């Protein structure tokens, strides 16, 4: 449905009835009205799945103004006109190719009671209400890990390694905020409206601004805000202040541990991992959740070719170690760097993965979280069974080349840690005709 076609006056405002109809369309997403995704580069975008479309930069705008730049207005106007912007292709793909509940759909359901924020928007995309409800803040790329599937913009350790090898000439540490007094003013003004702040990195628990933000919110009585984290869980304190001591003051905290594997396999995938410490921190998080119902702890593996065959093993091991709850796993499917894709697994391995995941689904309970896990496993399976975007053997060759570029290792050591890879016909040949 095109609302713009009903009225050529682009300054006319959306009515409640029009907003209600718009909300049901496949072209609408609420996030451009109430949310900012701010990566460590400072280039703000509509959300973490639409990061190529840039509203503007913090060196030129304050956070509040970034949601009202010409670029932001244009994105909203396109949705109002009945077209899903081309930059929203990831949600469209999730919905149409895999039958999944996309981020767009999830956010529209979550903020279904916020239709008044859209009412009054002009047809050229200018908002009537300047409220921020949901922030995704990546203060910095500062990180003590250099995960093999990461990049220089999301990990300072990765950037440092690449700079030493002469493959990176950019900054080692990046900061999203160009004007800190302006940022804190924005926080003070918007905190009463904020529903959630998502903190990622880099590694958020080693970024001082994250701790400053928590203390500021607590001091000003804004503990109604829900906090959500992705952390490598290498540490749980800063300057002798335990994170739990601050988190227990908030209405809700969701902590997602970026843990893809255990033991030596974990250290290969997420370089910098000291597994005994990470395991101990996970056990502490589980215990804290038992006494603090507002605290939810999830294991959030990034699912890719190096861990797909061992996801169920990780699940069961963490349960034995009392480092996770059976239905508190939030799987993130790796889609960037296609050579890490689970679509590149040989057919025999795909069949084994499908059997293992089906077995895990049958053991899960009836909770909301368990159903979410089943849905996600089904979505990942559907993705895996599709043909890869490039010949699988060529992609596996690119995977090996990437790993060799990042780490100095012998193939015998690699096969010892990832024995399944012996059957992957690994070669560093760049021949694109490999099938």
Residue pairs with C-beta under 8 A, 6 or more apart in sequence:
1 21
1 22
1 25
1 82
2 81
2 82
3 14
3 18
3 21
3 22
3 80
3 81
3 82
3 123
4 10
4 77
4 80
4 81
4 82
4 123
5 81
5 82
7 123
9 123
10 77
10 122
10 123
10 124
11 122
11 123
11 124
12 122
12 123
13 119
13 120
13 121
13 122
13 123
13 128
14 22
14 80
14 118
14 119
14 120
14 121
14 122
14 123
15 119
16 115
16 116
16 119
19 115
19 118
19 119
20 115
22 28
22 79
22 80
22 118
23 30
23 108
23 112
23 115
23 118
25 82
26 84
26 95
27 78
27 79
27 81
27 82
27 83
27 84
28 79
28 108
29 46
29 47
29 79
29 88
29 91
29 104
29 107
29 108
30 107
30 108
30 111
30 114
30 117
30 118
31 46
31 47
31 104
31 107
31 134
32 46
32 67
32 72
32 75
32 76
32 79
33 76
33 114
33 117
33 118
33 121
33 127
34 111
34 114
34 117
34 131
34 132
34 133
34 134
35 46
35 47
35 107
35 132
35 133
35 134
35 135
35 136
36 44
36 45
36 55
36 63
36 66
36 67
36 132
36 135
36 136
37 44
37 45
37 46
37 47
37 48
37 50
37 51
37 136
38 44
38 58
38 63
38 135
38 136
38 137
38 138
38 176
39 45
39 51
39 138
39 153
39 154
39 176
40 138
40 139
40 140
40 141
40 153
40 154
40 174
40 175
40 176
40 201
40 202
41 57
41 153
41 174
41 176
42 57
42 58
42 59
42 174
42 175
42 176
42 177
42 178
43 54
43 56
43 57
44 54
44 55
44 56
44 57
44 58
44 61
44 63
44 66
45 51
45 52
45 53
45 54
45 55
46 53
46 55
46 72
46 75
46 87
46 88
47 103
47 107
47 136
48 103
48 136
49 88
49 90
49 91
49 103
50 85
50 87
50 88
50 90
50 91
52 87
53 71
53 75
53 85
53 87
54 71
55 61
55 66
55 67
55 69
55 71
55 72
55 75
56 65
56 66
56 69
56 71
56 72
57 178
58 66
58 176
58 177
58 178
58 179
58 183
59 178
59 179
61 69
62 179
62 182
62 183
62 185
62 186
63 132
63 182
63 183
63 186
64 130
64 132
64 186
64 189
64 190
66 72
67 127
67 130
67 132
68 126
68 127
68 130
72 125
73 124
73 125
73 126
74 125
75 85
75 87
75 125
76 121
76 125
76 127
77 123
77 124
77 125
78 84
78 85
78 125
79 85
80 121
80 123
80 125
81 123
84 91
84 92
88 104
90 102
90 103
90 335
91 102
91 103
91 104
91 105
92 102
94 100
94 101
94 102
94 103
94 379
95 102
95 104
95 105
97 386
98 379
98 382
98 383
99 379
99 382
100 375
100 379
101 375
111 133
111 134
114 133
116 129
117 127
117 129
117 131
117 133
119 128
120 127
120 128
120 129
121 127
121 128
122 128
131 190
131 193
132 190
132 193
132 194
133 193
133 194
133 195
133 196
134 194
134 195
134 196
134 197
134 198
135 194
135 196
135 197
135 198
136 198
136 200
137 176
137 197
137 198
137 199
137 200
137 213
138 154
138 176
138 200
138 201
138 202
139 175
139 176
139 177
139 199
139 201
139 202
139 204
139 207
139 209
139 210
140 156
140 173
140 174
140 175
140 176
140 201
140 202
140 207
140 209
141 152
141 153
141 154
141 155
141 156
141 159
141 173
141 174
141 201
141 202
142 156
142 173
142 201
142 202
142 203
142 206
142 207
143 150
143 154
143 155
143 156
143 157
143 158
143 201
143 202
143 203
143 206
143 232
144 157
144 203
144 206
144 232
144 234
144 272
145 155
145 157
145 203
145 232
145 234
145 270
145 271
145 272
145 273
146 155
146 157
146 158
146 160
146 161
146 271
146 272
146 406
147 155
147 158
147 269
147 270
147 271
148 268
148 269
148 270
148 271
148 306
148 402
148 403
148 406
148 407
149 269
149 302
149 304
149 334
149 336
149 337
149 340
150 158
151 158
152 158
152 159
152 162
152 168
152 170
153 159
153 174
154 201
154 202
155 201
155 202
156 172
156 173
156 174
156 202
157 271
157 272
159 168
159 170
159 171
159 172
159 173
160 172
161 406
162 168
163 169
163 172
165 405
167 405
177 183
177 209
184 216
187 213
187 216
187 217
188 216
188 220
191 217
191 220
191 222
191 225
192 222
194 222
194 225
195 225
195 226
196 225
196 226
196 227
196 228
197 213
197 225
197 226
197 227
197 228
198 228
198 229
198 230
199 210
199 213
199 227
199 228
199 229
199 230
200 229
200 230
201 207
201 230
201 231
203 231
203 232
203 234
204 210
204 229
204 230
204 231
205 229
205 231
205 233
205 234
205 235
205 236
205 238
205 243
206 234
206 235
206 238
208 238
211 238
211 239
211 241
211 246
214 227
214 246
214 247
215 246
217 223
217 225
217 250
218 246
218 249
223 249
223 250
223 251
224 251
225 250
225 251
226 250
226 251
226 252
226 253
226 254
227 247
227 250
227 252
227 253
227 254
228 253
228 254
228 255
228 256
229 253
229 254
229 255
229 256
230 256
230 258
230 300
231 255
231 256
231 257
231 258
232 257
232 258
232 259
232 270
232 272
232 273
232 278
233 257
233 258
233 259
233 278
233 281
233 282
233 285
234 272
234 273
234 274
234 277
234 278
234 281
235 277
235 281
236 242
236 243
236 244
236 281
236 284
236 285
237 243
244 284
244 288
244 292
247 253
247 255
247 292
247 295
248 292
248 294
248 295
250 294
251 294
252 294
252 295
252 296
253 294
253 295
253 296
254 296
254 298
255 285
255 295
255 296
255 297
255 298
256 298
256 299
256 300
256 330
257 278
257 282
257 285
257 297
257 298
257 299
257 300
258 270
258 300
258 301
258 302
259 266
259 270
259 278
259 282
259 299
259 300
259 301
259 314
259 318
260 266
260 269
260 270
260 301
260 302
260 303
260 304
260 306
260 307
260 314
261 268
261 269
261 301
261 306
261 307
261 310
261 314
262 275
262 279
262 313
262 314
262 317
262 318
263 275
264 275
264 417
265 306
265 307
265 310
265 417
265 418
266 273
266 275
266 278
267 273
267 274
267 275
268 306
268 407
268 417
268 418
269 306
269 307
271 406
271 407
279 321
279 323
282 297
282 299
282 318
282 321
282 323
282 324
283 321
283 322
283 323
285 295
285 297
286 297
286 322
286 323
286 324
286 325
288 295
288 297
289 295
289 296
289 297
289 325
296 328
297 324
297 325
297 328
298 328
298 329
298 330
299 314
299 315
299 318
299 324
299 328
299 329
299 330
300 329
300 330
300 331
300 332
301 307
301 311
301 314
301 329
301 331
301 332
302 332
302 333
302 334
303 311
303 331
303 332
303 333
303 334
303 342
303 380
304 334
304 340
304 341
304 342
305 339
305 340
305 341
305 342
305 344
305 345
305 396
305 399
306 340
306 418
307 314
308 342
308 345
308 349
308 353
308 384
309 345
309 349
309 352
309 353
309 356
309 420
311 331
311 353
311 356
311 357
311 360
312 356
312 357
312 359
312 360
315 324
315 326
315 329
315 360
318 324
319 325
319 326
326 363
326 364
326 365
326 370
327 364
327 365
327 367
327 369
327 370
327 373
328 369
329 373
330 372
330 376
331 373
331 376
331 377
331 380
333 342
333 379
333 380
333 383
334 340
334 341
334 342
335 341
337 402
338 344
338 388
338 389
338 390
338 395
339 395
339 396
339 398
339 399
339 402
340 399
341 388
341 389
341 395
342 350
342 353
342 380
342 383
342 384
343 383
343 384
343 386
343 387
343 388
343 389
343 392
344 388
344 392
344 395
344 396
344 399
345 353
345 384
345 392
346 392
346 423
346 424
346 425
348 423
349 420
349 423
350 384
350 385
353 381
353 384
354 381
354 384
354 385
357 377
357 380
357 381
360 373
360 377
361 373
361 374
361 377
361 378
364 370
364 373
364 374
388 395
390 432
391 432
391 433
391 434
391 435
392 435
393 425
393 427
393 434
393 435
394 430
394 431
394 432
394 433
394 434
396 424
396 425
396 426
397 426
397 427
397 428
397 429
397 430
397 431
397 434
398 430
400 426
400 427
400 428
401 428
401 430
403 409
403 414
404 428
411 426
414 421
415 421
415 422
427 434
